[in-house]
Amino acid sequence: MTPAERLKRLEEARNDDDSWTEWYRLSPMERWDESSKMWQFYLQIGGSLDPEPDPQSPFDAFMPRGAAPAYGRSSLRVLRRGGV
């Protein structure tokens, strides 16, 4: 990125938000370090890196839907057997 492009992005960031300005002032290595800190925090609070299911994805058929029950049956159970 040329210095002129960087200044242009800084000006755009100033118009948007102060936090973006701080982000753009960081060097690429500093941004990388800050991003890794955010990912560590995300994982510590229970975040997951597993992809969410996307039924529109062409690869959806190949994604596992979850672990099979230990006893080999579906996880649904009958709540009431008698008539209504």
C-alpha distances in whole Angstrom, upper triangle without the diagonal:
4,7,8,6,7,10,11,10,12,15,15,16,18,20,20,21,21,21,17,16,17,15,12,13,13,11,11,14,16,15,16,19,20,20,22,25,25,26,28,30,30,32,34,35,36,33,33,31,33,32,34,36,35,38,36,34,36,36,38,41,40,39,41,43,44,47,50,53,55,58,57,57,55,54,56,60,63,63,67,69,72,72,71
4,5,5,6,9,10,11,12,14,15,16,18,20,21,22,22,22,19,17,18,17,14,14,15,13,13,17,18,18,19,22,23,23,26,27,28,29,31,33,33,35,37,38,39,36,37,34,37,36,38,40,39,42,40,38,39,39,41,44,43,42,45,47,48,50,54,57,58,62,60,61,59,58,60,63,66,67,70,73,75,76,75
4,5,5,6,9,10,10,12,14,15,16,19,20,21,20,20,18,15,17,16,12,12,14,12,14,17,18,18,20,22,22,23,26,27,28,29,32,33,33,35,37,38,40,37,38,35,38,37,39,42,41,44,42,40,42,42,43,47,46,44,47,48,49,52,55,58,60,63,62,63,60,59,61,65,67,68,71,74,76,77,75
4,5,5,6,9,10,11,12,14,15,17,19,20,20,21,18,16,18,17,13,14,16,15,17,20,20,20,22,25,24,25,28,29,29,31,34,34,35,37,39,40,41,38,39,37,39,38,40,42,41,43,41,40,42,42,44,47,46,45,48,49,50,53,56,59,61,64,63,63,61,60,62,65,68,68,71,74,77,77,75
4,5,5,6,9,10,11,12,14,16,17,18,19,19,16,14,16,15,11,13,15,14,15,18,19,18,20,23,22,22,25,27,27,28,31,32,32,34,36,37,38,35,35,33,36,34,36,38,37,40,37,36,38,38,40,43,42,41,44,45,47,49,53,56,58,61,60,60,57,56,58,61,64,64,68,70,73,73,72
4,5,5,6,9,10,10,12,14,15,16,16,16,13,11,13,12,8,9,11,11,12,15,15,15,17,20,19,20,23,24,24,26,28,29,29,32,34,34,36,33,34,32,34,33,35,38,37,40,38,36,38,38,40,43,42,41,43,45,45,48,52,54,56,60,58,59,56,55,57,60,63,63,67,69,72,72,71
4,5,5,6,9,10,10,13,14,15,15,16,13,11,13,13,9,10,13,13,15,18,18,17,20,22,21,22,25,26,26,28,31,31,31,34,36,36,38,35,36,35,37,36,38,40,39,42,40,39,41,41,43,46,45,44,46,47,48,51,55,57,59,62,61,61,59,58,59,62,65,65,68,71,74,74,72
4,5,5,6,9,10,11,13,15,15,16,13,11,14,14,11,12,15,16,17,20,20,18,21,24,23,23,26,27,26,29,31,31,31,34,36,36,38,35,36,34,37,35,36,39,37,40,38,37,39,40,41,45,44,43,45,46,47,50,54,56,58,62,60,60,58,56,58,61,64,64,67,70,72,72,70
4,5,5,6,9,10,11,12,13,13,10,9,12,11,7,10,12,13,14,18,17,15,18,21,19,19,23,24,23,25,28,28,28,31,32,32,34,31,32,30,33,32,33,35,34,37,35,34,36,37,38,41,41,39,42,43,44,47,50,52,55,58,57,57,54,53,54,58,60,60,63,66,69,69,67
4,5,5,6,9,10,10,10,11,8,6,9,9,6,7,11,13,14,17,16,15,18,20,18,19,23,23,22,25,27,27,27,31,32,32,34,31,33,31,34,33,34,37,36,39,38,37,39,39,40,44,43,41,44,44,45,48,51,54,56,59,58,58,55,54,55,59,61,61,64,67,70,70,68
4,5,5,7,9,10,11,13,10,8,12,13,10,11,15,16,18,21,20,18,22,24,22,22,26,26,25,28,30,30,30,33,35,35,36,34,35,34,37,35,36,39,38,41,39,38,41,41,42,46,45,43,46,46,47,50,54,56,58,61,60,60,57,56,57,60,63,62,65,68,71,71,69
4,5,5,7,9,11,12,9,9,12,12,10,12,15,17,18,21,20,18,21,23,21,21,25,25,24,26,29,29,28,32,33,33,34,32,33,32,34,33,33,36,34,37,35,35,37,38,39,42,42,40,43,43,44,47,51,53,56,58,57,57,54,53,54,57,59,59,62,65,67,67,66
4,5,5,6,7,8,5,5,9,9,7,10,13,15,16,19,17,15,19,20,18,18,22,22,21,23,26,25,25,28,30,29,31,29,30,29,32,31,31,34,33,36,35,34,37,37,38,41,41,39,41,41,42,45,49,51,53,56,55,55,52,51,52,55,57,57,60,63,66,66,64
4,5,6,6,9,7,6,9,11,10,11,14,17,19,21,19,18,21,23,20,21,25,24,23,26,28,27,27,31,32,31,33,31,33,32,35,34,34,37,36,39,38,38,40,41,41,45,45,42,45,45,45,48,52,54,56,59,58,58,55,53,54,57,60,59,62,66,68,68,66
4,6,8,11,9,9,12,14,13,14,17,20,21,24,22,20,24,25,22,23,27,26,25,27,30,29,28,32,33,32,34,32,34,33,35,34,34,37,36,38,37,37,40,40,41,44,44,42,45,44,45,48,52,54,56,59,58,58,55,53,54,57,59,58,61,65,67,66,64
4,7,9,7,8,11,12,12,14,17,19,20,23,21,18,22,23,20,20,24,24,22,24,27,26,25,29,30,29,31,28,30,29,32,31,30,33,32,35,34,34,37,37,37,41,41,39,41,41,42,45,48,50,53,55,55,54,51,49,50,53,55,55,58,61,63,63,61
4,6,5,7,9,10,11,13,15,18,19,22,19,17,20,21,18,18,22,21,19,22,25,23,23,27,28,26,29,27,29,28,31,30,30,33,33,36,35,35,38,38,38,42,41,39,41,41,41,44,47,49,52,54,54,53,50,48,49,52,55,54,57,60,62,62,60
4,5,5,6,9,10,11,13,17,18,20,17,16,19,20,16,18,21,20,19,22,24,22,23,26,27,26,29,27,29,29,32,32,32,35,35,38,37,37,40,40,40,44,43,41,42,42,42,45,49,50,52,55,55,55,52,50,51,54,56,55,59,62,64,64,62
4,5,5,6,9,10,11,15,16,18,15,13,16,16,13,14,17,16,15,18,20,19,19,23,23,23,25,23,26,25,29,28,29,32,32,35,35,34,37,37,37,41,40,37,39,39,39,42,45,47,49,52,52,51,49,47,48,51,53,53,56,59,62,62,60
4,5,5,6,9,10,13,14,16,14,12,15,16,13,14,17,17,15,18,21,20,20,23,25,24,26,24,26,25,28,27,28,31,31,34,33,32,35,35,35,39,38,36,38,38,39,41,45,47,49,52,52,51,49,47,48,51,54,53,57,60,62,62,61
4,5,5,6,9,12,14,16,14,12,16,17,14,16,19,19,18,21,23,22,23,26,27,27,29,27,29,28,31,31,32,35,34,38,37,36,39,38,39,42,42,39,41,42,42,45,48,50,52,56,55,55,52,50,52,55,58,57,60,63,66,66,64
4,6,5,7,10,12,14,11,10,14,14,12,14,17,16,15,19,21,20,21,24,25,25,27,25,27,27,30,30,31,35,35,38,37,36,39,38,39,42,41,39,41,41,41,44,47,49,51,54,54,54,51,50,51,54,57,56,60,63,65,66,64
4,5,5,9,10,12,9,7,11,12,9,11,14,14,13,16,18,18,19,22,23,23,25,23,25,24,27,27,28,31,31,35,34,33,35,35,35,39,38,36,37,38,38,41,44,46,48,52,51,51,49,47,49,52,55,54,58,61,63,64,62
4,5,8,9,12,10,9,12,14,12,13,16,17,16,19,21,21,22,25,26,27,29,26,27,26,29,29,30,33,33,36,35,34,36,36,37,40,39,37,39,40,40,43,47,49,51,54,53,53,51,49,51,54,57,57,61,63,66,66,65
4,7,9,11,9,9,13,14,13,14,17,18,18,20,22,22,24,26,27,28,30,28,30,28,32,31,33,36,36,40,38,37,39,39,40,43,42,40,42,43,43,45,49,51,53,56,56,56,54,52,54,57,60,60,63,66,69,69,68
4,6,8,6,6,9,10,9,12,14,14,15,18,19,20,21,24,25,26,28,26,27,26,29,29,31,35,35,38,37,36,38,37,38,41,40,38,40,41,41,43,47,49,50,54,53,54,52,50,52,55,58,58,62,65,67,68,67
4,5,5,6,9,10,11,12,14,15,17,18,20,21,22,25,26,27,29,27,28,26,29,30,32,35,35,38,37,35,37,36,38,41,39,37,39,41,41,43,47,49,50,54,53,54,52,51,53,56,59,59,63,66,69,69,68
4,5,5,6,9,10,10,12,14,15,16,18,20,21,23,24,26,27,25,25,23,26,26,29,32,32,35,34,32,34,33,34,38,36,34,36,38,38,40,44,46,48,51,50,51,49,48,50,53,57,57,61,63,66,67,66
4,5,5,6,9,10,11,13,14,15,17,19,20,21,23,25,26,24,25,23,26,27,29,32,33,36,36,33,35,34,35,38,36,34,36,37,37,39,43,45,46,50,50,51,49,48,50,53,56,57,60,63,66,67,66
4,5,5,6,9,10,11,12,14,15,17,18,20,21,23,25,23,24,23,26,27,29,33,33,37,36,34,36,35,36,39,37,35,37,38,38,39,43,45,47,50,50,51,49,47,50,53,56,56,60,62,65,66,65
4,5,5,6,9,10,11,12,14,15,16,18,20,21,23,21,22,20,24,24,26,29,30,33,33,31,33,32,33,36,34,32,34,35,35,37,41,43,45,48,48,48,46,45,47,50,53,53,57,60,62,63,62
4,6,5,6,9,10,11,12,14,15,17,18,20,22,19,20,18,21,22,25,28,28,32,32,29,31,30,31,34,32,30,31,33,33,35,38,41,42,46,45,46,44,43,45,48,52,52,55,58,61,62,61
4,5,5,6,9,10,11,13,14,16,17,19,20,19,20,18,22,23,26,29,30,34,34,32,34,32,33,36,34,31,33,34,33,35,39,41,42,46,45,46,45,43,45,48,52,52,56,58,61,62,62
4,5,5,6,9,10,11,12,14,15,17,19,17,19,18,22,23,25,28,29,33,33,31,34,32,32,36,34,31,32,33,33,35,38,40,42,45,45,46,44,42,44,47,50,50,54,57,60,61,60
4,5,5,6,9,10,10,12,14,16,17,15,16,15,18,19,21,25,25,29,29,27,30,28,29,32,30,28,29,30,29,31,35,37,39,42,42,43,40,39,41,44,47,47,51,54,57,58,57
4,5,5,6,9,10,11,12,14,16,14,15,13,17,19,21,25,26,30,30,28,30,28,29,32,30,27,28,29,28,30,34,36,37,40,40,41,39,38,40,43,47,47,50,53,56,57,57
4,5,5,6,9,10,11,13,15,14,15,15,19,20,23,26,28,32,32,30,33,31,31,34,32,29,30,30,29,31,35,36,37,41,41,42,40,38,41,43,47,46,50,53,56,57,56
4,5,5,6,9,10,11,13,11,13,13,17,18,20,24,25,29,29,28,31,29,29,32,30,27,28,28,27,29,33,35,36,40,40,40,38,36,38,41,44,44,48,50,53,54,53
4,5,5,6,9,10,11,9,10,10,13,15,17,21,22,26,27,25,28,26,26,29,27,24,24,25,24,26,30,31,33,36,36,37,35,33,36,38,42,42,45,48,51,52,52
4,5,5,6,9,10,9,11,11,15,17,19,23,25,29,30,28,31,28,28,31,29,26,26,26,25,26,30,31,32,36,36,37,35,33,36,39,42,42,46,48,52,53,52
4,5,5,6,9,9,11,13,16,18,20,23,25,29,30,29,32,30,29,32,30,27,27,27,26,27,31,32,33,37,37,37,35,33,36,38,41,41,44,47,50,52,51
4,6,5,7,5,8,10,13,15,16,20,22,25,27,25,28,26,25,28,27,24,24,24,22,24,28,29,31,34,34,34,32,30,32,35,38,38,42,45,47,49,48
4,5,5,5,6,8,11,14,16,19,22,25,27,25,28,25,25,27,26,22,22,22,20,22,25,27,28,31,32,32,30,28,31,33,37,37,40,43,46,48,47
4,5,7,10,12,15,18,19,22,25,29,30,29,32,29,28,31,29,25,25,25,23,24,27,28,29,32,33,34,32,30,32,34,38,37,41,44,47,48,48
4,6,9,12,15,17,18,21,24,27,29,28,31,29,28,30,29,25,25,24,22,23,27,27,29,32,33,33,31,28,30,32,35,35,39,42,44,46,45
4,6,10,12,14,15,18,21,24,27,26,28,26,24,27,26,22,21,20,18,20,23,24,25,28,29,29,27,25,27,29,32,32,36,39,42,43,42
4,7,9,11,12,16,18,22,23,22,25,23,22,24,23,20,19,19,17,19,23,24,26,29,29,29,27,25,27,30,33,33,37,40,42,44,43
4,5,8,10,13,16,19,21,20,22,20,19,21,20,16,16,16,14,16,20,22,24,27,27,27,25,23,26,29,32,32,36,39,42,43,43
4,6,9,12,15,18,20,18,20,17,17,19,18,14,15,16,15,17,21,23,25,28,27,28,26,25,28,31,34,35,38,41,44,45,45
4,7,9,12,15,17,15,17,15,14,16,14,11,11,12,11,14,17,20,22,25,24,25,23,22,24,28,31,32,36,38,41,42,42
4,6,9,12,14,12,14,12,11,14,13,9,11,11,12,15,18,21,24,27,25,25,23,22,25,28,31,32,36,38,41,42,42
4,6,10,12,11,14,12,10,13,13,10,11,10,12,15,18,20,23,26,24,24,21,20,22,26,29,30,33,35,38,39,38
4,6,9,9,11,10,7,10,11,8,9,8,11,14,17,19,22,25,23,22,19,19,21,24,27,28,32,34,37,37,37
4,5,5,9,9,6,10,11,9,12,11,14,18,20,23,26,28,25,25,22,22,23,27,29,31,34,35,38,38,38
4,6,8,9,6,8,11,10,12,11,15,18,20,22,26,27,25,24,21,21,22,26,28,30,32,34,37,37,36
4,6,9,7,10,12,12,15,15,18,22,23,26,29,31,28,27,25,25,26,29,32,33,36,37,40,40,39
4,5,5,8,10,10,13,14,17,21,22,26,29,31,28,27,25,26,27,31,33,35,38,39,42,42,42
4,6,7,9,10,14,15,18,21,23,26,29,31,28,28,26,27,28,32,34,36,39,40,43,43,43
4,6,5,7,11,12,16,18,20,24,26,28,25,26,24,25,27,30,33,35,38,39,42,43,43
4,5,5,8,9,13,16,17,21,24,26,23,23,21,21,23,27,30,32,34,36,39,39,39
4,6,8,9,13,15,16,20,22,24,21,21,19,21,22,26,29,31,34,35,38,38,39
4,6,9,12,14,15,19,21,23,20,21,20,21,23,27,30,32,35,36,40,40,41
4,6,9,12,14,17,20,22,19,20,18,19,22,25,28,30,34,35,38,39,39
4,6,8,10,13,16,18,16,17,15,16,19,22,26,28,31,32,36,37,37
4,7,9,12,15,17,15,15,13,13,15,19,22,24,27,29,32,33,34
4,6,9,12,15,13,13,12,11,14,18,21,23,27,28,32,33,34
4,6,9,11,10,12,11,11,14,17,21,23,26,28,31,33,34
4,6,8,7,8,8,9,12,15,19,21,24,25,29,31,32
4,6,5,6,7,7,10,12,16,18,22,22,26,28,30
4,6,8,10,10,13,15,18,20,23,24,28,30,32
4,6,9,10,12,13,16,19,21,21,25,28,30
4,7,9,12,13,16,19,22,22,25,28,30
4,6,8,10,13,16,18,18,22,24,26
4,5,8,11,14,17,18,21,23,24
4,6,10,12,16,17,21,22,23
4,7,9,12,14,17,19,20
4,6,9,11,14,16,17
4,6,7,10,13,14
4,7,10,12,12
4,6,8,9
4,7,9
4,7
4
